Amino acid sequence: MGKTAFIFPGQASQYVGMAKDFYDSSPEVKKLYDRASEILGYDLADVSFSGPIEKLTQTVYTQPAILVHSLAVLTEMGDDFGEVEFAAGHSLGEYSALAFAGVLSFEDSILAVKERSRAMQSACDAAEGTMAALIGCEGENLEKLLEEASKTGIIQPANFNSPGQVAVSGDRKAVEKAIEIAKDFGAKKAIPLQVGGAFHSPLMESARAEVEAVLSKMDFKDGRIAVVTNVEAKGEKDSGHLRELLIRQITSPVLWKQTVDHMVENGVDRFIEIGPGKVLSGLVKRSAKGSNIGNIDTVEDLKKFKETVSA
């Protein structure tokens, strides 16, 4: 039998009502939300459960809501998860992965994401940036496309999500230029993304500096399991290096496809997505064909997972 990895979603997985069944059925999860609300300075349960979606989609609310949903699942799971060899998260989800691996405490992960989301929102407000998804444009074609679009402004790859799917990020005019010329460089589709700004690009530099100031004061511990990081797509346990990579992540591309490839190459054939939605499950299906893929979003999902662990 192969190895198991827990994977944790990032922005775009949120929905109104997320984790409400955990909150309603577990005193421990309710305590988690109460403590998160104290740290955040607003009622996270109300935003997560009642929305509206327009509010929940704002970066400053989205990131804590998704993180705490994942932490709620882990709270209820306890130590009943069998043998898990790797953890990884997509962008924001890396904080959940680090919490699962014991690198950050739950409280510190919430405080870090509070400051991260606020800093990223400020960076979004300060610069007119956006993102786009390119389908079927990779390698040399992608490099040439970005070289041409960069004549209009800052642009770089933001997410390598799965084979043939790359998100680019940067100045609005440069991203619009990339969409306009994408088919000339082999892209089948170029889709504007409804995001608040140019995530994982140099336009997030002010946020990177603020996140560094916060993380430099936090207690990072060595991981009890390897966390496969967005920046390097390699398993890492060293606390100092994980801190450095988490800071670099703000302005660096998310190497998600490469992260999945690394885990597969190291024997992982079972991926369990922990938190809202199935976005990562869909991406993994395209990269790791034939793998056993599951997700734990609801109390019922967790019940079924525990049945497979105890079987």
C-alpha positions as a printed NumPy array, in Angstrom:
array([[  0.   ,   0.   ,   0.   ],
       [  1.242,   3.499,  -0.856],
       [  1.532,   6.596,   1.288],
       [ -1.104,   9.166,   2.306],
       [ -0.928,  12.957,   2.043],
       [ -3.261,  15.534,   3.567],
       [ -3.805,  18.549,   1.312],
       [ -5.375,  21.854,   2.333],
       [ -7.309,  24.28 ,   0.091],
       [ -6.771,  28.004,  -0.421],
       [ -8.868,  30.889,  -1.684],
       [-11.772,  30.11 ,  -4.071],
       [-12.963,  27.155,  -1.958],
       [-15.176,  29.198,   0.371],
       [-18.978,  28.973,   0.516],
       [-21.638,  30.338,   2.86 ],
       [-22.37 ,  27.784,   5.586],
       [-18.894,  26.263,   5.537],
       [-18.134,  24.186,   8.683],
       [-21.479,  25.024,  10.338],
       [-22.22 ,  21.336,  10.945],
       [-18.92 ,  20.979,  12.841],
       [-19.699,  24.106,  14.88 ],
       [-23.227,  22.903,  15.739],
       [-22.142,  19.39 ,  16.752],
       [-18.842,  19.983,  18.556],
       [-18.148,  22.072,  21.685],
       [-14.422,  21.951,  20.827],
       [-15.006,  23.419,  17.378],
       [-17.232,  26.115,  18.897],
       [-14.344,  27.005,  21.246],
       [-12.022,  27.155,  18.219],
       [-14.328,  29.638,  16.461],
       [-14.751,  31.698,  19.633],
       [-10.975,  31.929,  20.043],
       [-10.496,  32.719,  16.341],
       [-13.06 ,  35.519,  16.613],
       [-11.148,  36.988,  19.572],
       [ -7.911,  36.967,  17.562],
       [ -9.535,  38.346,  14.404],
       [-11.658,  41.021,  16.084],
       [-14.929,  39.995,  14.404],
       [-17.411,  37.095,  14.546],
       [-15.868,  34.541,  12.179],
       [-18.738,  32.078,  12.706],
       [-21.276,  34.68 ,  11.541],
       [-19.287,  35.534,   8.397],
       [-18.66 ,  31.857,   7.583],
       [-22.195,  30.63 ,   8.221],
       [-24.308,  33.621,   7.159],
       [-22.182,  35.466,   4.617],
       [-23.264,  37.126,   2.46 ],
       [-21.01 ,  35.581,  -0.185],
       [-19.873,  39.049,  -1.311],
       [-18.396,  39.601,   2.161],
       [-17.034,  36.081,   2.525],
       [-15.219,  36.452,  -0.808],
       [-13.209,  39.458,   0.415],
       [ -9.616,  38.335,   1.077],
       [ -9.605,  39.618,   4.646],
       [-12.526,  37.276,   5.511],
       [-11.92 ,  34.436,   3.034],
       [ -8.502,  33.429,   4.288],
       [ -9.357,  33.054,   8.006],
       [-12.658,  31.332,   7.146],
       [-10.975,  28.658,   5.026],
       [ -8.116,  28.17 ,   7.494],
       [-10.433,  27.714,  10.472],
       [-12.681,  25.332,   8.526],
       [ -9.621,  23.119,   7.961],
       [ -8.615,  23.481,  11.619],
       [-12.16 ,  22.534,  12.656],
       [-11.857,  19.272,  10.719],
       [ -8.481,  18.579,  12.356],
       [ -9.926,  19.405,  15.793],
       [-12.675,  16.836,  15.398],
       [-10.334,  14.328,  13.802],
       [ -7.962,  14.405,  16.77 ],
       [ -5.298,  11.717,  16.435],
       [ -7.622,   9.399,  14.525],
       [ -6.151,   9.824,  11.042],
       [ -3.944,   6.783,  10.531],
       [ -0.499,   7.155,   8.979],
       [  0.037,  10.373,   7.008],
       [  3.483,  10.942,   5.484],
       [  3.129,  14.35 ,   3.8  ],
       [  1.136,  17.588,   4.13 ],
       [  0.748,  20.356,   1.568],
       [ -1.525,  23.337,   1.048],
       [ -2.314,  25.623,  -1.869],
       [ -1.149,  29.157,  -1.004],
       [ -3.22 ,  30.012,   2.103],
       [ -3.611,  26.247,   2.64 ],
       [  0.076,  25.983,   3.482],
       [ -0.738,  27.54 ,   6.886],
       [ -3.214,  24.7  ,   7.541],
       [ -0.592,  22.161,   6.464],
       [  1.965,  23.691,   8.849],
       [ -0.567,  23.573,  11.697],
       [ -1.277,  19.893,  10.978],
       [  2.47 ,  19.145,  10.899],
       [  2.957,  20.842,  14.29 ],
       [  5.112,  23.65 ,  12.883],
       [  2.656,  26.364,  13.95 ],
       [  0.123,  26.242,  16.775],
       [ -3.525,  26.664,  15.799],
       [ -3.567,  30.107,  17.473],
       [ -0.413,  31.289,  15.707],
       [ -1.695,  30.071,  12.353],
       [ -4.878,  32.13 ,  12.849],
       [ -2.921,  35.225,  13.913],
       [ -0.533,  34.818,  10.962],
       [ -3.397,  34.495,   8.485],
       [ -5.172,  37.489,  10.041],
       [ -2.119,  39.626,   9.294],
       [ -1.488,  37.956,   5.915],
       [ -5.035,  38.569,   4.687],
       [ -5.007,  42.171,   5.9  ],
       [ -1.628,  42.865,   4.288],
       [ -2.658,  41.229,   1.003],
       [ -5.923,  43.193,   0.954],
       [ -3.951,  46.426,   1.429],
       [ -1.571,  45.461,  -1.387],
       [ -4.557,  44.711,  -3.634],
       [ -6.074,  48.114,  -2.857],
       [ -2.792,  49.907,  -3.591],
       [ -2.147,  48.466,  -7.062],
       [ -4.371,  47.751, -10.046],
       [ -3.549,  44.096, -10.537],
       [ -5.403,  40.968, -11.57 ],
       [ -4.956,  37.35 , -12.679],
       [ -5.909,  35.048, -15.546],
       [ -5.94 ,  31.306, -16.133],
       [ -4.223,  29.986, -19.245],
       [ -5.232,  26.573, -20.531],
       [ -2.808,  24.694, -22.789],
       [  0.094,  27.142, -22.655],
       [  3.246,  25.767, -21.051],
       [  7.033,  25.702, -21.242],
       [  8.664,  27.808, -23.929],
       [  5.315,  29.078, -25.204],
       [  4.461,  30.407, -21.743],
       [  7.862,  32.086, -21.435],
       [  7.458,  33.812, -24.806],
       [  3.894,  34.884, -24.005],
       [  4.976,  36.45 , -20.711],
       [  7.958,  38.122, -22.359],
       [  5.625,  39.796, -24.847],
       [  2.985,  40.737, -22.26 ],
       [  5.623,  42.139, -19.895],
       [  6.247,  44.976, -22.35 ],
       [  2.965,  46.361, -20.987],
       [  3.69 ,  45.858, -17.273],
       [  4.637,  43.4  , -14.538],
       [  3.42 ,  39.828, -15.121],
       [  4.577,  36.388, -13.983],
       [  3.256,  32.851, -13.406],
       [  1.289,  32.715, -10.157],
       [  0.011,  29.13 ,  -9.942],
       [  1.132,  25.991, -11.769],
       [ -2.063,  24.145, -10.91 ],
       [ -2.131,  21.025, -13.087],
       [ -0.863,  19.842, -16.473],
       [ -1.832,  22.512, -19.   ],
       [ -3.309,  24.926, -16.44 ],
       [ -1.3  ,  27.963, -15.318],
       [ -2.492,  31.186, -13.682],
       [ -0.625,  34.413, -14.413],
       [ -0.622,  37.512, -12.243],
       [  0.445,  41.146, -12.468],
       [ -0.518,  44.613, -13.648],
       [ -4.041,  44.665, -15.103],
       [ -2.844,  45.937, -18.501],
       [ -0.193,  43.206, -18.758],
       [ -2.663,  40.455, -17.826],
       [ -5.208,  41.813, -20.315],
       [ -2.465,  41.779, -22.971],
       [ -1.663,  38.16 , -22.113],
       [ -5.332,  37.221, -22.545],
       [ -5.473,  39.069, -25.866],
       [ -2.441,  37.291, -27.39 ],
       [ -2.706,  33.926, -25.599],
       [ -3.928,  31.923, -28.612],
       [ -0.934,  33.145, -30.618],
       [  1.22 ,  31.183, -28.148],
       [ -0.755,  27.945, -28.179],
       [ -3.284,  28.579, -25.408],
       [ -6.676,  26.936, -25.89 ],
       [ -8.314,  29.359, -23.47 ],
       [ -7.408,  32.462, -21.487],
       [ -9.864,  33.209, -18.699],
       [ -9.875,  36.347, -16.524],
       [-10.102,  35.423, -12.836],
       [-12.446,  37.229, -10.467],
       [ -9.853,  38.033,  -7.813],
       [ -9.067,  41.064,  -5.699],
       [ -5.559,  41.594,  -7.013],
       [ -2.291,  40.222,  -8.365],
       [ -1.552,  37.433,  -5.886],
       [  1.854,  35.703,  -5.994],
       [  3.452,  38.512,  -7.981],
       [  5.819,  41.425,  -7.236],
       [  2.724,  43.591,  -6.664],
       [  2.423,  41.786,  -3.305],
       [  5.846,  43.005,  -2.119],
       [  4.4  ,  45.29 ,   0.572],
       [  2.398,  42.332,   1.933],
       [  5.522,  40.15 ,   1.917],
       [  7.361,  42.66 ,   4.106],
       [  4.454,  42.83 ,   6.586],
       [  4.104,  39.041,   6.741],
       [  7.848,  38.722,   7.355],
       [  7.574,  41.098,  10.321],
       [  4.803,  38.964,  11.848],
       [  6.294,  35.526,  11.157],
       [  9.746,  36.531,  12.421],
       [  8.266,  36.846,  15.936],
       [  6.427,  33.507,  15.897],
       [  7.548,  30.183,  17.335],
       [  8.1  ,  27.764,  14.454],
       [  8.831,  24.135,  15.372],
       [ 10.346,  21.427,  13.183],
       [  7.629,  19.457,  11.391],
       [  6.665,  16.019,  12.672],
       [  6.046,  15.158,   9.019],
       [  7.337,  16.76 ,   5.827],
       [  5.431,  19.725,   4.422],
       [  5.801,  19.972,   0.644],
       [  6.098,  23.708,   0.11 ],
       [  4.63 ,  25.936,  -2.598],
       [  7.942,  27.656,  -3.314],
       [ 10.236,  24.627,  -3.705],
       [  7.825,  21.684,  -4.203],
       [  9.984,  19.571,  -1.902],
       [  9.327,  18.037,   1.495],
       [ 10.677,  20.143,   4.366],
       [ 10.713,  19.747,   8.164],
       [ 13.225,  22.418,   9.222],
       [ 11.458,  25.215,  11.094],
       [ 13.764,  28.003,   9.946],
       [ 13.545,  27.096,   6.289],
       [  9.764,  26.664,   6.472],
       [  9.466,  30.177,   7.902],
       [ 11.626,  31.583,   5.095],
       [  9.599,  29.788,   2.41 ],
       [  6.303,  30.988,   3.892],
       [  7.537,  34.574,   3.557],
       [  8.774,  34.02 ,  -0.002],
       [  5.464,  32.409,  -0.933],
       [  3.681,  35.795,  -0.965],
       [  5.457,  36.952,  -4.151],
       [  6.465,  33.556,  -5.616],
       [  4.535,  31.173,  -7.895],
       [  2.622,  28.306,  -6.271],
       [  4.201,  25.123,  -7.666],
       [  1.14 ,  22.954,  -7.04 ],
       [  1.536,  20.563,  -9.977],
       [  5.185,  20.073,  -9.007],
       [  4.129,  19.554,  -5.372],
       [  1.764,  16.748,  -6.358],
       [  4.429,  15.246,  -8.646],
       [  6.927,  15.246,  -5.756],
       [  4.533,  13.39 ,  -3.484],
       [  3.686,  10.832,  -6.169],
       [  7.404,  10.282,  -6.862],
       [  7.834,   9.615,  -3.136],
       [  5.148,   6.945,  -2.994],
       [  1.929,   8.87 ,  -2.277],
       [ -1.113,   7.33 ,  -3.918],
       [ -3.814,   8.613,  -1.531],
       [ -4.687,  12.301,  -1.21 ],
       [ -7.206,  13.587,   1.343],
       [ -8.349,  17.204,   0.987],
       [ -9.096,  18.765,   4.397],
       [-11.452,  21.769,   4.361],
       [-14.088,  23.376,   2.142],
       [-14.82 ,  22.168,  -1.37 ],
       [-13.03 ,  19.879,  -3.808],
       [-10.853,  22.296,  -5.79 ],
       [ -7.581,  20.54 ,  -4.976],
       [ -9.128,  17.11 ,  -5.466],
       [ -9.937,  18.126,  -9.033],
       [ -6.4  ,  19.389,  -9.645],
       [ -4.831,  16.227,  -8.205],
       [ -6.995,  14.048, -10.48 ],
       [ -5.377,  15.706, -13.489],
       [ -1.836,  15.327, -12.152],
       [ -1.904,  12.009, -10.298],
       [ -4.123,   9.792, -12.405],
       [ -5.163,   6.594, -10.673],
       [ -4.627,   7.943,  -7.158],
       [ -7.17 ,   7.461,  -4.387],
       [ -8.59 ,  10.949,  -3.758],
       [-10.993,  11.959,  -1.02 ],
       [-12.084,  15.079,   0.812],
       [-13.319,  15.975,   4.288],
       [-15.56 ,  19.045,   4.147],
       [-18.477,  18.004,   6.386],
       [-19.184,  15.995,   9.539],
       [-20.516,  13.186,   7.327],
       [-17.293,  13.203,   5.276],
       [-15.259,  12.862,   8.478],
       [-17.424,  10.003,   9.706],
       [-16.811,   8.11 ,   6.459],
       [-13.079,   8.815,   6.63 ],
       [-12.837,   7.49 ,  10.179],
       [-14.616,   4.327,   9.076],
       [-11.93 ,   3.744,   6.43 ],
       [ -9.152,   4.354,   8.987],
       [-10.588,   1.868,  11.462],
       [-11.408,  -0.751,   8.801]])
